[in-house]
């Protein structure tokens, strides 16, 4: 697991997930991406400070300190709602910048409202998910516009936009609510790199209830996380004769956080770079929190 983690520390710059097919899944996730079908070769890892085999207690203690530092004005308040204005820059073949407001809650049923400029509809619209149905409303002032249920094939892109926004909010909860990560998916191990950076490693349930491995990097002399790497291996499938019918698949994301700012008493990263490739030097997406409010029930 720690070999793959080095990819977090090689780049010091402040959605969709990369899918890589390989012949067999290694025991540890790779530190470099490769084209489908090519072998994975790991670089020489950074030297680790020796620690005892069982570091779960030390990991739990450090996670508690990080959580307390993130929300020093209160105790144990878990974030289950977000209300924020976001500027997201998509890099790649067709780069573009988009600004939107999103209201999201995971209290009870997962619900979301996305307010965005929609050129195809000639203005600002709201679209979202109420826990049961996808909906669209073109009139945003009180009493304006009637919500339309997005059930037809012609609304596929609208539903995908809402799903993407819900996935983004779910990811942001991991970064802005260390209390939640500490309580629901506590770290299982602590490693210390020669540079002094501390690495908290564990497992968590993410999209589609898949079990993902995570590594949270805490720089030396700081309690503000600088990076979170998550990865999930889907094992290869073989038929009754032992012939591989489907290659192993690695799902991978890395979030790099910077420019911490106090929002509603909570210290969270204002700039977040998202990487979908193991060897990317530049982010696939850059997110800026222009406005951020959180809620806890």
Secondary structure as the mmCIF struct_conf table of DSSP 4:
data_model
#
loop_
_struct_conf.conf_type_id
_struct_conf.id
_struct_conf.beg_label_comp_id
_struct_conf.beg_label_asym_id
_struct_conf.beg_label_seq_id
_struct_conf.end_label_comp_id
_struct_conf.end_label_asym_id
_struct_conf.end_label_seq_id
HELX_RH_AL_P HELX_RH_AL_P1 UNK A 2 UNK A 9
BEND BEND1 UNK A 10 UNK A 10
STRN STRN1 UNK A 18 UNK A 22
BEND BEND2 UNK A 23 UNK A 24
BEND BEND3 UNK A 27 UNK A 28
BEND BEND4 UNK A 31 UNK A 32
TURN_TY1_P TURN_TY1_P1 UNK A 36 UNK A 37
BEND BEND5 UNK A 38 UNK A 38
HELX_LH_PP_P HELX_LH_PP_P1 UNK A 39 UNK A 40
HELX_LH_PP_P HELX_LH_PP_P2 UNK A 42 UNK A 47
STRN STRN2 UNK A 48 UNK A 49
HELX_LH_PP_P HELX_LH_PP_P3 UNK A 50 UNK A 50
BEND BEND6 UNK A 53 UNK A 53
HELX_RH_AL_P HELX_RH_AL_P2 UNK A 56 UNK A 70
TURN_TY1_P TURN_TY1_P2 UNK A 71 UNK A 73
BEND BEND7 UNK A 74 UNK A 76
STRN STRN3 UNK A 81 UNK A 90
BEND BEND8 UNK A 92 UNK A 92
TURN_TY1_P TURN_TY1_P3 UNK A 93 UNK A 94
STRN STRN4 UNK A 96 UNK A 105
BEND BEND9 UNK A 107 UNK A 109
STRN STRN5 UNK A 111 UNK A 118
HELX_RH_3T_P HELX_RH_3T_P1 UNK A 119 UNK A 121
TURN_TY1_P TURN_TY1_P4 UNK A 122 UNK A 122
STRN STRN6 UNK A 123 UNK A 129
BEND BEND10 UNK A 131 UNK A 132
STRN STRN7 UNK A 134 UNK A 137
BEND BEND11 UNK A 138 UNK A 138
BEND BEND12 UNK A 141 UNK A 141
TURN_TY1_P TURN_TY1_P5 UNK A 142 UNK A 143
STRN STRN8 UNK A 148 UNK A 149
BEND BEND13 UNK A 152 UNK A 152
HELX_RH_3T_P HELX_RH_3T_P2 UNK A 153 UNK A 155
HELX_RH_AL_P HELX_RH_AL_P3 UNK A 156 UNK A 176
HELX_RH_AL_P HELX_RH_AL_P4 UNK A 178 UNK A 184
BEND BEND14 UNK A 185 UNK A 185
STRN STRN9 UNK A 189 UNK A 193
TURN_TY1_P TURN_TY1_P6 UNK A 194 UNK A 195
BEND BEND15 UNK A 196 UNK A 196
STRN STRN10 UNK A 198 UNK A 205
HELX_RH_3T_P HELX_RH_3T_P3 UNK A 207 UNK A 209
STRN STRN11 UNK A 211 UNK A 218
TURN_TY1_P TURN_TY1_P7 UNK A 220 UNK A 221
BEND BEND16 UNK A 224 UNK A 224
STRN STRN12 UNK A 225 UNK A 234
HELX_LH_PP_P HELX_LH_PP_P4 UNK A 235 UNK A 236
STRN STRN13 UNK A 237 UNK A 238
TURN_TY1_P TURN_TY1_P8 UNK A 240 UNK A 241
BEND BEND17 UNK A 242 UNK A 242
STRN STRN14 UNK A 244 UNK A 246
STRN STRN15 UNK A 248 UNK A 263
TURN_TY1_P TURN_TY1_P9 UNK A 264 UNK A 265
STRN STRN16 UNK A 266 UNK A 275
BEND BEND18 UNK A 277 UNK A 277
TURN_TY1_P TURN_TY1_P10 UNK A 278 UNK A 279
BEND BEND19 UNK A 281 UNK A 282
BEND BEND20 UNK A 284 UNK A 284
STRN STRN17 UNK A 285 UNK A 295
#
